[in-house]
Amino acid sequence: MRTVNWNEVAQKAVLMSTESLIFTINDCRQAAKASRGWNPENEGYYDDEASVYATELRRREKCNAVASI
């Protein structure tokens, strides 16, 4: 079974630009959607990856909101 290495992906996400994060999140979501109905393993993998990248994006947005107060 293919599983996401959460720590490895999170470390990679920290180094990505915000634009790259957004692109990668959308790419993962499209890959998950394309896998629906015929490859649940890939669907779950890409949903999980998108979640890790989205968590980093939300963390940055939260930090930026606090910094602008």
C-alpha positions as CSV (number, residue, x, y, z in Angstrom):
1,M,0.0,0.0,0.0
2,R,1.3,3.4,-0.9
3,T,1.4,5.8,2.0
4,V,2.5,9.4,2.5
5,N,5.5,10.1,4.7
6,W,4.0,13.0,6.5
7,N,7.2,14.3,8.0
8,E,9.1,14.2,4.7
9,V,6.3,16.0,2.8
10,A,5.9,18.6,5.6
11,Q,9.7,19.3,5.5
12,K,9.5,19.7,1.7
13,A,6.4,22.0,2.0
14,V,8.3,24.4,4.4
15,L,10.9,25.0,1.7
16,M,8.4,25.7,-1.1
17,S,7.3,29.1,-2.2
18,T,3.6,30.0,-1.6
19,E,3.0,29.9,-5.3
20,S,4.5,26.4,-5.5
21,L,2.4,25.3,-2.6
22,I,-0.8,26.5,-4.2
23,F,0.1,24.8,-7.5
24,T,1.0,21.5,-5.8
25,I,-2.2,21.5,-3.7
26,N,-4.3,22.0,-6.8
27,D,-2.2,19.3,-8.7
28,C,-2.7,16.8,-5.9
29,R,-6.4,17.5,-5.7
30,Q,-6.7,17.0,-9.5
31,A,-4.8,13.7,-9.3
32,A,-7.0,12.5,-6.4
33,K,-10.1,13.4,-8.4
34,A,-8.8,11.6,-11.5
35,S,-8.2,8.5,-9.4
36,R,-11.7,8.4,-7.9
37,G,-13.7,5.4,-8.7
38,W,-10.9,3.3,-10.1
39,N,-7.8,3.7,-7.9
40,P,-8.7,4.4,-4.2
41,E,-5.1,3.9,-3.1
42,N,-3.9,6.8,-5.3
43,E,-6.9,8.9,-4.5
44,G,-6.1,8.6,-0.8
45,Y,-2.4,9.2,-1.3
46,Y,-2.9,12.5,-3.2
47,D,-5.7,13.6,-0.8
48,D,-3.2,13.1,2.0
49,E,-0.4,15.0,0.2
50,A,-2.8,17.9,-0.5
51,S,-3.7,18.0,3.1
52,V,0.0,18.3,4.3
53,Y,0.7,21.1,1.8
54,A,-2.6,22.9,2.7
55,T,-1.6,22.7,6.3
56,E,1.7,24.5,5.6
57,L,-0.2,27.1,3.5
58,R,-2.7,27.8,6.4
59,R,0.2,28.1,8.8
60,R,1.8,30.8,6.7
61,E,-1.5,32.6,6.2
62,K,-2.0,32.5,10.0
63,C,1.5,33.8,10.6
64,N,1.0,36.6,8.1
65,A,-2.3,37.6,9.7
66,V,-0.8,37.8,13.1
67,A,2.3,39.7,11.8
68,S,0.1,42.4,10.2
69,I,-1.8,43.2,13.4
